[in-house]
């Protein structure tokens, strides 16, 4: 029997459509300052929930009272005017993966600093702590190490990555261990990597030479980037700036070490005839590290199986344990990484 389309139906349908669109908009808006399921599994936590600034306080002079220029407006953390002073997290972080979104006023300048310490007479945090530069690079052209996404005063970023004022930019700061007394620092702005450098205190390292060449010009303190833990800081540089979706996860002090001895272009996950006959593979993993980028952190167990003429051998990593597997490539014909 054919369905009769009535005038009432034609009248109701538009209202239903409007309701559904409004409902979808509300759901979308409600996703601000919320962790995705994947982020929850990876160990992220929110530093701002869209309602309060309970996880923040005023930087020097140290105070739990936040100045009124900092406000929560429409689920965003906003510096509305100059004079709010810098904000710092109450918690301190060593190695971490920090992600957030920001929008800045026209010709505005601000920054996100990390490993900020207060047990010093120095009042300017940027002289001691590294800074991810926030800047209106969309409208104002400055030298590269002042552009949005730069490591302020040290490493330049392209000047065409920042979005125009009023639009939201995506920031990622990743600081992780990189071997004995070394650290790896990486920045991203709107999905484009802007910084990737090994922080190595050795006098002849790229980092030490870079820092030495910039000290006089930008007045970095002798203690710059020496602290091993510290707060995250949102800078008051006088411009209106807003933040949202601020989340962070701590990283372990010991990270993955993957190496071929001697160094060769050879994938340790899959040995092949191209690998040198006498090379060895070394693979170290920890639970909260990614052995290879395509594997998610949620996995709880890793296994390395090496196959040789005399048979195969499997080593398994259980939760919370480290392991090291070395296999002689002269006899091994394959090495496979299995993630459970």
RAJO-V64100 format. One record per backbone hydrogen bond with DSSP energy under -0.5 kcal/mol. NH is the residue of the N-H (numbers start at 1). CO is the residue of the C=O. E is the energy in kcal/mol with one decimal. If there is no record, write none. Layout:
BEGIN
((NH CO E) (NH CO E))
END
This chain:
BEGIN
((5 3 -0.5) (6 4 -0.7) (10 6 -1.6) (11 7 -1.5) (12 8 -2.2) (13 9 -2.4) (14 10 -0.7) (15 11 -0.6) (15 12 -0.6) (16 12 -2.1) (17 13 -2.5) (18 14 -2.3) (19 15 -2.3) (20 16 -2.5) (21 17 -2.3) (22 18 -2.3) (23 19 -2.6) (24 20 -2.5) (25 21 -1.9) (26 22 -2.1) (27 23 -2.3) (28 24 -2.4) (29 25 -2.6) (30 26 -2.2) (31 28 -1.4) (32 29 -1.6) (34 31 -1.0) (40 36 -2.3) (41 37 -2.2) (42 38 -1.9) (43 39 -0.7) (43 40 -0.8) (44 39 -2.5) (45 248 -2.5) (47 246 -2.9) (48 246 -0.8) (49 52 -0.5) (56 53 -2.0) (57 88 -2.1) (58 63 -1.9) (59 86 -2.6) (63 58 -1.4) (66 64 -0.6) (67 84 -0.5) (70 67 -1.8) (71 69 -0.6) (71 78 -2.8) (73 71 -0.7) (73 76 -2.3) (76 73 -1.2) (77 243 -2.8) (78 71 -3.3) (78 76 -0.7) (79 241 -2.9) (80 69 -3.1) (80 78 -0.9) (84 81 -0.7) (87 234 -2.3) (88 57 -2.7) (89 232 -1.9) (90 55 -2.1) (93 230 -3.5) (96 175 -1.5) (97 249 -2.0) (98 173 -2.9) (99 247 -2.8) (100 171 -1.8) (101 244 -2.3) (102 169 -1.8) (103 242 -1.7) (105 240 -2.3) (108 105 -2.3) (110 134 -2.8) (112 132 -2.3) (113 233 -2.1) (114 130 -1.3) (116 231 -2.1) (120 118 -2.1) (125 123 -0.9) (127 124 -1.6) (128 125 -1.7) (129 125 -2.7) (132 112 -3.3) (133 131 -0.7) (133 150 -2.5) (134 110 -2.2) (136 108 -2.0) (137 135 -2.1) (139 136 -0.7) (140 136 -2.2) (141 139 -0.5) (142 140 -0.6) (146 143 -2.2) (147 144 -1.2) (149 133 -2.7) (150 147 -2.0) (151 155 -1.7) (152 131 -2.3) (152 150 -1.0) (153 145 -2.0) (154 151 -2.7) (155 151 -2.0) (157 144 -1.8) (161 158 -0.7) (167 164 -2.2) (169 102 -3.1) (171 100 -3.1) (171 169 -0.5) (172 188 -1.7) (173 98 -2.8) (174 186 -2.8) (175 96 -2.5) (175 173 -0.5) (176 184 -2.1) (178 179 -0.6) (178 182 -2.3) (182 179 -2.0) (183 199 -1.4) (184 176 -3.4) (185 197 -2.7) (186 174 -2.4) (187 195 -1.6) (188 172 -2.1) (189 192 -2.5) (190 170 -3.1) (192 189 -1.8) (193 191 -0.5) (194 187 -2.1) (195 187 -1.2) (197 185 -2.2) (199 183 -3.8) (199 197 -0.6) (200 198 -1.1) (201 181 -0.7) (205 202 -2.1) (208 200 -0.6) (209 205 -2.2) (210 206 -2.3) (211 207 -2.8) (212 208 -2.4) (213 209 -1.9) (214 210 -1.0) (214 211 -0.7) (215 211 -1.3) (216 212 -0.5) (218 214 -2.7) (219 215 -1.6) (220 215 -0.6) (221 127 -2.5) (224 221 -1.9) (225 128 -3.1) (226 223 -1.9) (230 93 -1.4) (231 116 -2.2) (233 113 -2.8) (234 87 -2.5) (235 111 -2.5) (235 233 -0.5) (237 235 -0.8) (239 109 -0.7) (241 79 -1.2) (242 103 -2.5) (243 77 -2.5) (244 101 -1.9) (247 99 -2.8) (247 245 -0.8) (248 45 -2.5) (249 97 -1.3) (251 95 -2.3) (255 253 -0.6) (257 284 -0.8) (259 282 -1.8) (261 280 -1.9) (262 260 -0.5) (266 264 -1.4) (268 266 -0.6) (270 267 -1.5) (275 272 -2.2) (279 276 -1.3) (280 261 -2.0) (281 327 -1.1) (282 259 -1.9) (283 325 -0.9) (284 257 -1.8) (285 323 -0.8) (289 286 -1.8) (291 289 -0.6) (295 292 -2.4) (299 296 -1.1) (302 317 -1.2) (303 338 -2.4) (304 315 -2.4) (305 303 -0.5) (305 336 -2.3) (306 304 -0.5) (306 313 -2.4) (307 334 -2.3) (308 311 -2.9) (309 331 -0.7) (311 308 -1.5) (313 306 -2.1) (315 304 -2.2) (317 302 -3.6) (318 316 -0.6) (321 318 -2.1) (323 285 -0.7) (325 283 -1.1) (327 281 -0.8) (329 279 -2.1) (331 328 -1.1) (332 328 -2.1) (333 307 -3.2) (334 307 -1.3) (336 305 -2.3) (338 303 -3.0) (338 336 -0.5) (340 301 -2.7))
END
